[in-house]
Amino acid sequence: MKKALAALQDRGFRWFFLARTLTLVTGSMSSIALAFAVLSIDNDAGALSIVLTAFTVANVLFLLLGGVVADRLPRALVIQTSYVVDILSIGTTAALLFTHTATVPLLAGLAALNGASAAFVMPAMQGLIPQLTTPAHLQQANALLSFARSATTIAGPVVAGGIVALAGPAWVMVIQAAGWALAIVFLALVRLPPPVRGQRAGLFHDLHDGWREFWSRPWLWIVVLAFMVLNAIHVGAWGVAGPYIAKNDPLLGIAGWGWVVSAEGAGVLVMTLVLLWLPLRRPLRLGMLGMSALAIPLTLLGVHPSVLLLIAAAFIAGAGVEVFSTGWNVTMMEQIPEDKLSRVSSYDMLGSYIAMPLGTLAFGWLIARADVTALMVGSAIVYAVIALGTMLIPGIWRMGRATAASGAREQAPDGV
């Protein structure tokens, strides 16, 4: 147990972990509350999509700027400032709901503000974690954060649903604002050295510098290009076609789909516990192998969407996703210079996310026009070929842990 929780021995990471867990809990609650708040104003899926799209578009537009700012300024301060913006927007949302003056355009505008704020938080967090712990504890740190994210994703919506049913969505927003405020206090207890300040000519110089770091590593941009397609298939085939098949195929059904999605989350959760103990010696090789496992439930959705088979396949896929997630984060934090990590991460996020709306739209169109079995099996094949194909790149196949951590790992049990 001591080895699994080793990262919590680092004081800075301990306070950051508390702050992050708090925002994950309250954030997972507010996303459910916001959906019901929008639908209470306009009971139309189109209205909800407008609000969610506003968040996503603003997030993508500001990601690169967020990476530059996070490399220039103290990252904890960037996160705290973003949380202040969130508190103001969340508080405004709650006030509008309490006074029954909320409209879909107003909520969409506030969601866009939150999306822009998150674009500064995400790169800052990626750059902050290696500053808070030792190289030997990076895998445990990322696995702990994944565990908190997975657990709150499962429990948060349940709690939020109860509060919304009893008191209304506005009170969930109040709880989120309070959680964000407390997280700011926790982050104030994190002590970090000042950011490395080189000679910088301005915003575009910093963006170019980050791009050069990104493009100089084939293993990095090849994986990002792969995920541009993988994520589009995931959100389309799993997120759009999956519920459609569940609703129209009695072999699966809506209730069965709920169990399948929960099984995927359980797979992520269990694998985070495994990775607290078991070192990943080849994080990218094993990560891309793990990602390819999603092809199994995608195939089953098209061929034979049996609940029990899909639950088992989704559990395996969730575990595989977590192997990649932890392995990728550790590799990025070890291989990218600290003063450029946030900018490089912003390019990673932009490339990985940008095609997701297209995937949603494409599968929404295809599922009504194509043969379902052919669509899902074809998607699974493309997904597996791309995920496994990246392993043909020598830099991905051979990538190991950084030598900086090798001395601390010599006494560790053999990993995979």
C-alpha positions as a Markdown table, in Angstrom:
| # | Residue | x | y | z |
|---|---|---|---|---|
| 1 | Met | 0.0 | 0.0 | 0.0 |
| 2 | Lys | 2.9 | 2.4 | 0.8 |
| 3 | Lys | 4.2 | 1.9 | -2.7 |
| 4 | Ala | 0.8 | 2.5 | -4.3 |
| 5 | Leu | 0.3 | 5.7 | -2.5 |
| 6 | Ala | 3.9 | 6.9 | -2.7 |
| 7 | Ala | 3.0 | 10.0 | -4.7 |
| 8 | Leu | 0.9 | 11.3 | -1.7 |
| 9 | Gln | 4.1 | 11.5 | 0.3 |
| 10 | Asp | 5.0 | 14.6 | -1.8 |
| 11 | Arg | 3.3 | 17.5 | -0.1 |
| 12 | Gly | 2.7 | 19.5 | -3.2 |
| 13 | Phe | 1.0 | 16.6 | -5.0 |
| 14 | Arg | -1.1 | 15.8 | -1.9 |
| 15 | Trp | -2.7 | 19.3 | -1.9 |
| 16 | Phe | -3.1 | 19.2 | -5.6 |
| 17 | Phe | -4.8 | 15.8 | -5.5 |
| 18 | Leu | -7.2 | 17.0 | -2.9 |
| 19 | Ala | -8.1 | 20.1 | -5.0 |
| 20 | Arg | -8.4 | 18.0 | -8.1 |
| 21 | Thr | -10.6 | 15.4 | -6.5 |
| 22 | Leu | -12.9 | 18.1 | -5.1 |
| 23 | Thr | -13.4 | 19.7 | -8.5 |
| 24 | Leu | -13.9 | 16.3 | -10.1 |
| 25 | Val | -16.7 | 15.4 | -7.6 |
| 26 | Thr | -18.5 | 18.7 | -7.9 |
| 27 | Gly | -17.9 | 19.0 | -11.7 |
| 28 | Ser | -19.4 | 15.6 | -12.4 |
| 29 | Met | -22.5 | 16.6 | -10.4 |
| 30 | Ser | -22.9 | 19.9 | -12.2 |
| 31 | Ser | -22.7 | 18.4 | -15.7 |
| 32 | Ile | -25.9 | 16.4 | -14.9 |
| 33 | Ala | -27.6 | 19.4 | -13.3 |
| 34 | Leu | -26.8 | 21.6 | -16.3 |
| 35 | Ala | -28.4 | 19.1 | -18.7 |
| 36 | Phe | -31.6 | 19.0 | -16.6 |
| 37 | Ala | -31.6 | 22.8 | -16.2 |
| 38 | Val | -31.5 | 23.2 | -20.0 |
| 39 | Leu | -34.2 | 20.6 | -20.6 |
| 40 | Ser | -36.4 | 22.3 | -18.0 |
| 41 | Ile | -36.2 | 25.5 | -20.1 |
| 42 | Asp | -36.6 | 23.9 | -23.5 |
| 43 | Asn | -37.4 | 20.1 | -23.5 |
| 44 | Asp | -35.5 | 19.6 | -26.8 |
| 45 | Ala | -32.3 | 17.7 | -27.4 |
| 46 | Gly | -31.3 | 20.4 | -29.8 |
| 47 | Ala | -31.3 | 23.0 | -27.0 |
| 48 | Leu | -29.0 | 20.8 | -24.9 |
| 49 | Ser | -26.7 | 20.2 | -27.9 |
| 50 | Ile | -26.4 | 24.0 | -28.4 |
| 51 | Val | -25.1 | 24.5 | -24.8 |
| 52 | Leu | -22.7 | 21.5 | -25.0 |
| 53 | Thr | -21.4 | 22.6 | -28.3 |
| 54 | Ala | -20.8 | 26.1 | -27.0 |
| 55 | Phe | -18.5 | 24.6 | -24.3 |
| 56 | Thr | -16.6 | 22.4 | -26.7 |
| 57 | Val | -16.0 | 25.0 | -29.4 |
| 58 | Ala | -14.8 | 27.6 | -26.9 |
| 59 | Asn | -12.5 | 25.0 | -25.3 |
| 60 | Val | -10.9 | 24.1 | -28.6 |
| 61 | Leu | -10.5 | 27.7 | -29.7 |
| 62 | Phe | -8.6 | 28.6 | -26.5 |
| 63 | Leu | -6.5 | 25.5 | -26.0 |
| 64 | Leu | -3.3 | 26.8 | -27.7 |
| 65 | Leu | -3.5 | 30.1 | -25.9 |
| 66 | Gly | -4.0 | 28.1 | -22.6 |
| 67 | Gly | -0.8 | 26.2 | -23.3 |
| 68 | Val | 1.2 | 29.3 | -23.8 |
| 69 | Val | -0.1 | 31.0 | -20.7 |
| 70 | Ala | 0.5 | 27.9 | -18.6 |
| 71 | Asp | 4.2 | 27.7 | -19.7 |
| 72 | Arg | 4.7 | 31.5 | -19.0 |
| 73 | Leu | 3.0 | 31.9 | -15.6 |
| 74 | Pro | 2.9 | 29.8 | -12.4 |
| 75 | Arg | 0.7 | 26.9 | -13.3 |
| 76 | Ala | -1.1 | 26.8 | -9.9 |
| 77 | Leu | -2.0 | 30.5 | -10.3 |
| 78 | Val | -3.3 | 29.8 | -13.8 |
| 79 | Ile | -5.6 | 27.1 | -12.5 |
| 80 | Gln | -6.7 | 29.3 | -9.5 |
| 81 | Thr | -7.5 | 32.2 | -11.8 |
| 82 | Ser | -9.5 | 29.9 | -14.1 |
| 83 | Tyr | -11.4 | 28.6 | -11.1 |
| 84 | Val | -12.4 | 32.2 | -10.1 |
| 85 | Val | -13.8 | 32.7 | -13.6 |
| 86 | Asp | -15.7 | 29.4 | -13.2 |
| 87 | Ile | -17.1 | 30.4 | -9.9 |
| 88 | Leu | -18.4 | 33.6 | -11.4 |
| 89 | Ser | -20.0 | 31.9 | -14.4 |
| 90 | Ile | -21.4 | 29.0 | -12.2 |
| 91 | Gly | -22.7 | 31.5 | -9.7 |
| 92 | Thr | -24.4 | 33.4 | -12.4 |
| 93 | Thr | -26.0 | 30.2 | -13.8 |
| 94 | Ala | -27.3 | 29.4 | -10.3 |
| 95 | Ala | -28.7 | 32.9 | -9.9 |
| 96 | Leu | -30.5 | 32.7 | -13.3 |
| 97 | Leu | -32.0 | 29.3 | -12.3 |
| 98 | Phe | -33.1 | 30.5 | -8.9 |
| 99 | Thr | -34.8 | 33.6 | -10.4 |
| 100 | His | -36.3 | 31.6 | -13.3 |
| 101 | Thr | -34.7 | 34.0 | -15.8 |
| 102 | Ala | -32.4 | 31.5 | -17.5 |
| 103 | Thr | -32.6 | 31.1 | -21.2 |
| 104 | Val | -30.8 | 28.7 | -23.6 |
| 105 | Pro | -28.7 | 31.5 | -25.2 |
| 106 | Leu | -27.6 | 32.7 | -21.7 |
| 107 | Leu | -26.7 | 29.2 | -20.6 |
| 108 | Ala | -24.8 | 28.6 | -23.8 |
| 109 | Gly | -22.8 | 31.8 | -23.3 |
| 110 | Leu | -21.9 | 30.8 | -19.8 |
| 111 | Ala | -21.0 | 27.3 | -21.0 |
| 112 | Ala | -18.7 | 28.9 | -23.5 |
| 113 | Leu | -17.0 | 30.9 | -20.8 |
| 114 | Asn | -16.5 | 27.6 | -18.8 |
| 115 | Gly | -15.1 | 25.9 | -21.9 |
| 116 | Ala | -12.6 | 28.7 | -22.5 |
| 117 | Ser | -11.6 | 28.6 | -18.8 |
| 118 | Ala | -11.1 | 24.8 | -19.0 |
| 119 | Ala | -8.7 | 25.4 | -22.0 |
| 120 | Phe | -6.3 | 27.1 | -19.6 |
| 121 | Val | -6.7 | 24.5 | -16.8 |
| 122 | Met | -6.0 | 21.3 | -18.8 |
| 123 | Pro | -2.6 | 22.2 | -20.2 |
| 124 | Ala | -1.6 | 23.8 | -16.8 |
| 125 | Met | -2.5 | 20.6 | -15.0 |
| 126 | Gln | -0.4 | 18.5 | -17.4 |
| 127 | Gly | 2.6 | 20.7 | -16.8 |
| 128 | Leu | 2.0 | 21.0 | -13.0 |
| 129 | Ile | 2.0 | 17.3 | -12.1 |
| 130 | Pro | 5.7 | 16.5 | -12.8 |
| 131 | Gln | 6.6 | 19.6 | -10.7 |
| 132 | Leu | 4.8 | 18.1 | -7.7 |
| 133 | Thr | 6.3 | 14.7 | -7.5 |
| 134 | Thr | 9.4 | 12.7 | -8.3 |
| 135 | Pro | 10.0 | 10.9 | -11.6 |
| 136 | Ala | 9.7 | 7.6 | -9.7 |
| 137 | His | 6.2 | 8.5 | -8.5 |
| 138 | Leu | 4.8 | 9.8 | -11.8 |
| 139 | Gln | 2.9 | 6.6 | -12.7 |
| 140 | Gln | 1.3 | 6.4 | -9.3 |
| 141 | Ala | 0.4 | 10.1 | -9.4 |
| 142 | Asn | -1.4 | 9.7 | -12.7 |
| 143 | Ala | -3.1 | 6.5 | -11.6 |
| 144 | Leu | -4.3 | 8.2 | -8.4 |
| 145 | Leu | -5.8 | 11.0 | -10.5 |
| 146 | Ser | -7.4 | 8.5 | -12.9 |
| 147 | Phe | -8.9 | 6.6 | -9.9 |
| 148 | Ala | -10.4 | 9.8 | -8.5 |
| 149 | Arg | -11.8 | 10.8 | -12.0 |
| 150 | Ser | -13.3 | 7.3 | -12.5 |
| 151 | Ala | -14.8 | 7.1 | -9.1 |
| 152 | Thr | -16.4 | 10.5 | -9.2 |
| 153 | Thr | -17.7 | 9.8 | -12.8 |
| 154 | Ile | -19.6 | 6.8 | -11.3 |
| 155 | Ala | -20.8 | 8.4 | -8.1 |
| 156 | Gly | -21.2 | 12.1 | -8.9 |
| 157 | Pro | -24.1 | 11.8 | -11.3 |
| 158 | Val | -26.0 | 9.6 | -8.9 |
| 159 | Val | -25.7 | 12.2 | -6.1 |
| 160 | Ala | -26.5 | 15.0 | -8.5 |
| 161 | Gly | -29.6 | 13.3 | -9.7 |
| 162 | Gly | -30.9 | 13.0 | -6.1 |
| 163 | Ile | -30.2 | 16.7 | -5.4 |
| 164 | Val | -31.8 | 17.8 | -8.7 |
| 165 | Ala | -34.9 | 15.8 | -7.9 |
| 166 | Leu | -35.2 | 17.1 | -4.3 |
| 167 | Ala | -34.0 | 20.7 | -4.6 |
| 168 | Gly | -33.4 | 21.6 | -8.2 |
| 169 | Pro | -30.3 | 22.0 | -10.4 |
| 170 | Ala | -29.4 | 25.5 | -9.0 |
| 171 | Trp | -28.3 | 24.0 | -5.7 |
| 172 | Val | -25.9 | 21.7 | -7.5 |
| 173 | Met | -24.3 | 24.8 | -9.1 |
| 174 | Val | -24.0 | 26.3 | -5.6 |
| 175 | Ile | -22.2 | 23.2 | -4.4 |
| 176 | Gln | -19.9 | 23.3 | -7.4 |
| 177 | Ala | -19.0 | 26.9 | -6.8 |
| 178 | Ala | -18.2 | 26.1 | -3.1 |
| 179 | Gly | -16.0 | 23.2 | -4.2 |
| 180 | Trp | -14.1 | 25.4 | -6.7 |
| 181 | Ala | -13.5 | 28.0 | -3.9 |
| 182 | Leu | -12.1 | 25.4 | -1.5 |
| 183 | Ala | -9.9 | 24.0 | -4.3 |
| 184 | Ile | -8.4 | 27.4 | -4.7 |
| 185 | Val | -7.5 | 27.4 | -1.1 |
| 186 | Phe | -5.9 | 23.9 | -1.4 |
| 187 | Leu | -3.9 | 25.0 | -4.5 |
| 188 | Ala | -2.6 | 28.0 | -2.5 |
| 189 | Leu | -0.8 | 25.5 | -0.2 |
| 190 | Val | 1.2 | 24.2 | -3.2 |
| 191 | Arg | 4.7 | 25.6 | -3.2 |
| 192 | Leu | 6.5 | 25.6 | -6.6 |
| 193 | Pro | 9.7 | 27.1 | -8.0 |
| 194 | Pro | 9.0 | 30.0 | -10.4 |
| 195 | Pro | 8.5 | 29.0 | -14.1 |
| 196 | Val | 11.6 | 28.9 | -16.3 |
| 197 | Arg | 11.8 | 32.2 | -18.2 |
| 198 | Gly | 13.6 | 32.1 | -21.4 |
| 199 | Gln | 13.8 | 34.9 | -24.0 |
| 200 | Arg | 10.4 | 35.0 | -25.6 |
| 201 | Ala | 9.4 | 37.2 | -28.4 |
| 202 | Gly | 5.7 | 36.9 | -27.9 |
| 203 | Leu | 2.6 | 34.7 | -28.3 |
| 204 | Phe | 3.3 | 33.5 | -31.9 |
| 205 | His | 7.0 | 32.8 | -31.0 |
| 206 | Asp | 5.8 | 30.7 | -28.1 |
| 207 | Leu | 3.3 | 28.8 | -30.2 |
| 208 | His | 5.9 | 28.1 | -32.8 |
| 209 | Asp | 8.3 | 27.0 | -30.2 |
| 210 | Gly | 5.7 | 24.6 | -28.8 |
| 211 | Trp | 4.9 | 23.3 | -32.3 |
| 212 | Arg | 8.6 | 22.7 | -33.0 |
| 213 | Glu | 8.8 | 20.6 | -29.8 |
| 214 | Phe | 5.6 | 18.7 | -30.8 |
| 215 | Trp | 6.6 | 18.0 | -34.4 |
| 216 | Ser | 10.2 | 17.0 | -33.6 |
| 217 | Arg | 8.9 | 13.8 | -31.9 |
| 218 | Pro | 7.4 | 11.4 | -34.5 |
| 219 | Trp | 6.0 | 9.2 | -31.7 |
| 220 | Leu | 4.1 | 12.1 | -30.4 |
| 221 | Trp | 2.4 | 13.5 | -33.5 |
| 222 | Ile | 1.8 | 10.1 | -34.9 |
| 223 | Val | -0.2 | 9.1 | -31.8 |
| 224 | Val | -2.1 | 12.4 | -31.9 |
| 225 | Leu | -3.0 | 11.9 | -35.6 |
| 226 | Ala | -4.2 | 8.4 | -34.8 |
| 227 | Phe | -6.4 | 9.7 | -32.0 |
| 228 | Met | -7.9 | 12.3 | -34.2 |
| 229 | Val | -9.5 | 9.3 | -35.9 |
| 230 | Leu | -9.8 | 7.0 | -32.9 |
| 231 | Asn | -11.7 | 9.6 | -30.8 |
| 232 | Ala | -14.0 | 10.4 | -33.7 |
| 233 | Ile | -14.9 | 6.7 | -34.0 |
| 234 | His | -15.3 | 6.4 | -30.3 |
| 235 | Val | -17.7 | 9.2 | -29.8 |
| 236 | Gly | -19.6 | 8.3 | -33.0 |
| 237 | Ala | -19.8 | 4.5 | -32.9 |
| 238 | Trp | -19.9 | 4.2 | -29.1 |
| 239 | Gly | -21.5 | 7.4 | -28.0 |
| 240 | Val | -24.1 | 7.8 | -30.8 |
| 241 | Ala | -24.6 | 4.4 | -32.5 |
| 242 | Gly | -24.4 | 2.5 | -29.2 |
| 243 | Pro | -27.5 | 4.1 | -27.6 |
| 244 | Tyr | -29.3 | 3.9 | -30.9 |
| 245 | Ile | -28.7 | 0.1 | -31.2 |
| 246 | Ala | -29.6 | -0.3 | -27.5 |
| 247 | Lys | -32.9 | 1.4 | -28.0 |
| 248 | Asn | -33.8 | -0.6 | -31.1 |
| 249 | Asp | -32.4 | -4.0 | -30.4 |
| 250 | Pro | -34.3 | -6.0 | -27.6 |
| 251 | Leu | -31.2 | -8.1 | -27.1 |
| 252 | Leu | -29.5 | -5.1 | -25.5 |
| 253 | Gly | -32.1 | -2.6 | -24.5 |
| 254 | Ile | -31.7 | 0.8 | -22.8 |
| 255 | Ala | -31.2 | -0.7 | -19.3 |
| 256 | Gly | -28.6 | -3.2 | -20.7 |
| 257 | Trp | -26.7 | -0.3 | -22.3 |
| 258 | Gly | -26.6 | 1.4 | -18.9 |
| 259 | Trp | -24.9 | -1.7 | -17.5 |
| 260 | Val | -22.4 | -1.8 | -20.4 |
| 261 | Val | -21.4 | 1.8 | -20.0 |
| 262 | Ser | -21.0 | 1.2 | -16.2 |
| 263 | Ala | -18.8 | -1.8 | -17.0 |
| 264 | Glu | -16.5 | 0.4 | -19.1 |
| 265 | Gly | -16.1 | 2.7 | -16.2 |
| 266 | Ala | -15.5 | -0.2 | -13.8 |
| 267 | Gly | -12.7 | -1.4 | -16.1 |
| 268 | Val | -11.0 | 2.0 | -15.9 |
| 269 | Leu | -11.4 | 2.1 | -12.2 |
| 270 | Val | -9.9 | -1.4 | -11.6 |
| 271 | Met | -7.0 | -0.8 | -13.9 |
| 272 | Thr | -6.1 | 2.4 | -12.0 |
| 273 | Leu | -5.7 | 0.2 | -8.9 |
| 274 | Val | -3.5 | -2.2 | -10.8 |
| 275 | Leu | -1.3 | 0.6 | -12.1 |
| 276 | Leu | -0.7 | 1.9 | -8.6 |
| 277 | Trp | 1.3 | -1.3 | -8.1 |
| 278 | Leu | 2.5 | -2.5 | -11.5 |
| 279 | Pro | 5.0 | -0.4 | -13.4 |
| 280 | Leu | 4.6 | 0.1 | -17.2 |
| 281 | Arg | 8.0 | -0.6 | -18.7 |
| 282 | Arg | 6.7 | 0.1 | -22.3 |
| 283 | Pro | 3.9 | 2.6 | -21.7 |
| 284 | Leu | 3.2 | 3.5 | -25.4 |
| 285 | Arg | 3.4 | -0.1 | -26.7 |
| 286 | Leu | 1.0 | -1.4 | -24.0 |
| 287 | Gly | -1.1 | 1.7 | -24.2 |
| 288 | Met | -1.9 | 1.4 | -27.9 |
| 289 | Leu | -2.5 | -2.4 | -27.5 |
| 290 | Gly | -4.9 | -1.5 | -24.7 |
| 291 | Met | -6.7 | 1.1 | -26.9 |
| 292 | Ser | -7.2 | -1.5 | -29.6 |
| 293 | Ala | -9.4 | -3.5 | -27.2 |
| 294 | Leu | -12.4 | -1.1 | -27.9 |
| 295 | Ala | -12.7 | -2.9 | -31.3 |
| 296 | Ile | -14.2 | -5.9 | -29.4 |
| 297 | Pro | -17.3 | -4.3 | -28.0 |
| 298 | Leu | -17.7 | -2.3 | -31.2 |
| 299 | Thr | -17.8 | -5.5 | -33.2 |
| 300 | Leu | -20.3 | -7.1 | -30.7 |
| 301 | Leu | -22.6 | -4.1 | -31.0 |
| 302 | Gly | -22.9 | -4.8 | -34.7 |
| 303 | Val | -22.9 | -8.6 | -34.7 |
| 304 | His | -24.5 | -9.8 | -31.5 |
| 305 | Pro | -25.2 | -7.1 | -28.9 |
| 306 | Ser | -25.7 | -9.4 | -26.0 |
| 307 | Val | -25.7 | -7.6 | -22.6 |
| 308 | Leu | -23.4 | -10.1 | -20.8 |
| 309 | Leu | -20.9 | -10.3 | -23.7 |
| 310 | Leu | -20.8 | -6.5 | -24.0 |
| 311 | Ile | -20.4 | -6.0 | -20.3 |
| 312 | Ala | -17.3 | -8.2 | -20.4 |
| 313 | Ala | -15.9 | -6.6 | -23.5 |
| 314 | Ala | -16.6 | -3.1 | -22.2 |
| 315 | Phe | -14.8 | -3.9 | -19.0 |
| 316 | Ile | -11.7 | -5.0 | -20.9 |
| 317 | Ala | -11.9 | -1.9 | -23.2 |
| 318 | Gly | -12.2 | 0.4 | -20.2 |
| 319 | Ala | -9.1 | -1.2 | -18.7 |
| 320 | Gly | -7.2 | -0.8 | -21.9 |
| 321 | Val | -8.1 | 2.9 | -22.2 |
| 322 | Glu | -6.7 | 3.4 | -18.7 |
| 323 | Val | -3.4 | 1.7 | -19.6 |
| 324 | Phe | -3.0 | 4.1 | -22.5 |
| 325 | Ser | -4.1 | 7.2 | -20.4 |
| 326 | Thr | -1.6 | 6.6 | -17.6 |
| 327 | Gly | 1.1 | 5.5 | -20.0 |
| 328 | Trp | 0.6 | 8.5 | -22.3 |
| 329 | Asn | 0.6 | 11.0 | -19.4 |
| 330 | Val | 3.8 | 9.5 | -17.9 |
| 331 | Thr | 5.6 | 9.5 | -21.2 |
| 332 | Met | 4.6 | 13.1 | -22.0 |
| 333 | Met | 5.8 | 14.2 | -18.5 |
| 334 | Glu | 9.1 | 12.4 | -18.8 |
| 335 | Gln | 9.9 | 13.2 | -22.4 |
| 336 | Ile | 8.9 | 16.8 | -22.9 |
| 337 | Pro | 10.9 | 19.6 | -21.3 |
| 338 | Glu | 9.0 | 21.1 | -18.3 |
| 339 | Asp | 9.0 | 24.6 | -19.6 |
| 340 | Lys | 7.3 | 23.5 | -22.8 |
| 341 | Leu | 5.0 | 20.7 | -21.5 |
| 342 | Ser | 1.8 | 22.8 | -21.3 |
| 343 | Arg | 2.2 | 24.1 | -24.9 |
| 344 | Val | 3.0 | 20.6 | -26.3 |
| 345 | Ser | 0.0 | 19.2 | -24.3 |
| 346 | Ser | -2.3 | 21.8 | -25.8 |
| 347 | Tyr | -1.3 | 20.7 | -29.3 |
| 348 | Asp | -1.9 | 17.1 | -28.2 |
| 349 | Met | -5.4 | 18.0 | -26.9 |
| 350 | Leu | -6.3 | 20.1 | -29.9 |
| 351 | Gly | -5.3 | 17.4 | -32.4 |
| 352 | Ser | -7.0 | 14.6 | -30.4 |
| 353 | Tyr | -10.3 | 16.5 | -29.8 |
| 354 | Ile | -10.8 | 18.5 | -33.0 |
| 355 | Ala | -12.5 | 15.7 | -35.0 |
| 356 | Met | -14.8 | 14.5 | -32.3 |
| 357 | Pro | -17.8 | 16.7 | -33.3 |
| 358 | Leu | -17.3 | 15.4 | -36.9 |
| 359 | Gly | -17.5 | 11.9 | -35.6 |
| 360 | Thr | -20.7 | 12.6 | -33.7 |
| 361 | Leu | -22.3 | 14.1 | -36.8 |
| 362 | Ala | -21.0 | 11.5 | -39.2 |
| 363 | Phe | -22.3 | 8.5 | -37.2 |
| 364 | Gly | -25.6 | 10.3 | -36.6 |
| 365 | Trp | -26.0 | 10.4 | -40.4 |
| 366 | Leu | -24.6 | 6.9 | -41.1 |
| 367 | Ile | -26.6 | 5.0 | -38.5 |
| 368 | Ala | -29.8 | 5.9 | -40.3 |
| 369 | Arg | -28.6 | 5.1 | -43.8 |
| 370 | Ala | -26.1 | 2.2 | -43.5 |
| 371 | Asp | -26.3 | -1.4 | -42.5 |
| 372 | Val | -25.7 | -1.4 | -38.8 |
| 373 | Thr | -23.7 | -4.6 | -38.7 |
| 374 | Ala | -21.4 | -3.4 | -41.6 |
| 375 | Leu | -21.0 | 0.0 | -40.0 |
| 376 | Met | -20.0 | -1.3 | -36.6 |
| 377 | Val | -17.7 | -4.1 | -37.8 |
| 378 | Gly | -16.1 | -1.7 | -40.3 |
| 379 | Ser | -15.6 | 0.9 | -37.6 |
| 380 | Ala | -14.1 | -1.8 | -35.3 |
| 381 | Ile | -11.6 | -2.9 | -38.0 |
| 382 | Val | -10.5 | 0.7 | -38.8 |
| 383 | Tyr | -10.1 | 1.4 | -35.1 |
| 384 | Ala | -8.0 | -1.8 | -34.5 |
| 385 | Val | -5.9 | -1.2 | -37.5 |
| 386 | Ile | -5.0 | 2.4 | -36.6 |
| 387 | Ala | -4.4 | 1.6 | -32.9 |
| 388 | Leu | -2.2 | -1.5 | -33.6 |
| 389 | Gly | -0.6 | 0.2 | -36.7 |
| 390 | Thr | 1.0 | 2.9 | -34.5 |
| 391 | Met | 3.0 | 0.1 | -32.8 |
| 392 | Leu | 4.9 | -0.3 | -36.1 |
| 393 | Ile | 6.7 | 3.0 | -35.4 |
| 394 | Pro | 10.0 | 2.2 | -33.7 |
| 395 | Gly | 9.7 | 5.1 | -31.3 |
| 396 | Ile | 6.4 | 3.9 | -30.1 |
| 397 | Trp | 7.3 | 0.3 | -29.9 |
| 398 | Arg | 10.6 | 0.9 | -28.1 |
| 399 | Met | 9.6 | 3.8 | -25.8 |
| 400 | Gly | 10.4 | 3.0 | -22.2 |
| 401 | Arg | 10.5 | 4.9 | -19.0 |
| 402 | Ala | 12.9 | 7.8 | -18.7 |
| 403 | Thr | 16.3 | 6.9 | -17.3 |
| 404 | Ala | 15.9 | 9.6 | -14.7 |
| 405 | Ala | 13.6 | 7.3 | -12.8 |
| 406 | Ser | 15.5 | 4.1 | -13.3 |
| 407 | Gly | 17.5 | 4.3 | -10.2 |
| 408 | Ala | 14.4 | 4.6 | -8.0 |
| 409 | Arg | 12.8 | 1.7 | -9.8 |
| 410 | Glu | 15.6 | -0.8 | -9.4 |
| 411 | Gln | 14.0 | -2.1 | -6.2 |
| 412 | Ala | 10.5 | -2.2 | -7.6 |
| 413 | Pro | 8.9 | -5.5 | -8.7 |
| 414 | Asp | 9.0 | -6.4 | -12.4 |
| 415 | Gly | 6.5 | -4.5 | -14.4 |
| 416 | Val | 5.0 | -5.1 | -17.9 |
